[in-house]
């Protein structure tokens, strides 16, 4: 079948994020014998003209929309992406193609997005496991209501089948980057994402990774991981890689094996990833540096033991201290990400976070005030118990914040500490912030300013 995949992520500032999830899906569809093309709205100068031109030339039978994010997750200046996505869907609906929605953002709120976009069918979870089988059923005129991961609206009623997860992710083919305008991405300063695992076994109260990818960690053979890294470097010219796992260094031995494989091949790249402070060792840091890691990104969220427990973290402030000390000793740059305003956060816990940041001296601190509430998370349950009302549902961005006074406190603190960056306080990322991050070598922070990882 002729399949057109459309990446609808609209964010260009501070740089466009390569739609790696869509590219992974494209590879699986090609392998199944389908004729696949891709449209990335970030590479378009005239949205309507270029979409219609592609549709007229290619005559797709299926158009799949890769919905990476619903909004930018920033508070209080939040940008809701779905109105712009709806416009793209309306343009595509002028064709005779069947429209199908998917992607990490779609998987979180499938019913609400199907109804908002007026699309009848979507796929939740890992599309590589479902989409080829769905197309086969459609091609042969067979029913597909029994397939895992299928969601649809039938007679006004929403139907959702539990998703299917790929047990052997070594079977996932490398992303079909040849479908994208790589030269344009490189020219605009982008970096390419690579996955080393799927799933997350941790229990952070706000996180959607276990919902999207499952709570069992499935790791990819380190040799295959580095094969993919080598291909994007030598085949496409990328010089910076972001490992898009929820946590790169868990299991720790897996991360060490990947670093050793990259060192063995003498790849001339820079890279970064998200790290867990509990699984940091001197050996790991030395291998990180030797393999080209430009800096470590820690999603610690708080410096207060009370808040770390409240957020469902499995580490405390002492573990953060230890990981930070190792980073300083070994001379690797590192930054801490903070989520401020979660359940039980107050001025005292915020002050504890301030003090720990001063004690650990990270290269940078990227702080977000207010936590996006997603359905199915423990944070949603806590918010409802505390009286939060969601009369319009959770598709329009809703945030948990324990105390509005925290905003002014963080703003004042950030003014006095140049290594602090507050998200969501301005509509666009200030150019001086972008320049500062680039000087530090923390290109991964620019990725995070985009609203998170590009996952299924």
Secondary structure, DSSP 8 states (H G I E B T S, - for coil): -EEEEEE-----SS-----HHHHHHHHHHHHTT-EEEEEEGGG-SSHHHHHHHHHHHH--SEEEEE---SB---SSS--B-HHHHHHHHHHHTTSSSEEEEESHHHHHSHHHHHHHHT-SEEE-S-HHHHHHHHHHHHHTT---TTSTTEEEEETTEEEE------S-GGGS----GGGS-HHHHHHTT--EEE-SEE------TT--HHHHH-SS-EE--HHHHHHHHHHHHHHH---EEEE-SS-TTSSHHHHHHHHHHHHHHT---EEEEEE-GGG--HHHHHHHHHHTEEEEEEEEE-S-HHHHHHTT-S--HHHHHHHHHHHHHHT--EEEEEEES-TT--HHHHHHHHHHHHHHT-SEEEEEESEE--TTSHHHHHHHHTT---TT-SSS--EE-S-THHHHHHHHHHHH-TTEEEESSSSS--HHHHHHHHHHT-HHHHHHTTTS----
